Amino acid sequence: MKAILAALLTGCGSASRYVVLQHPETKQTVECKVDPWGDISYNAQIENCVSAHKQAGYLIVGDSKH
């Protein structure tokens, strides 16, 4: 899992940001990502996605921003 997560977060040199969240009970993972070249509000889109999933009980397990 860690190798897959690292590959997702590095993005092969891409400028895109990825946030991976996992539900602690179901272990289901979701990925919030937006191509920054497509829209100047990509940070807000990422934060909205993360916020919605956190409200559903998901926890951040990886963030390419950090």
Buried (B, 14 or more C-beta within 10 A) or exposed (E): EEEEBEEBBEEEEEEBBBBBBBBEEEEEBBBBBBEBEEEEEBEEBBEEBBEEBEEEEBEBBBBBEE
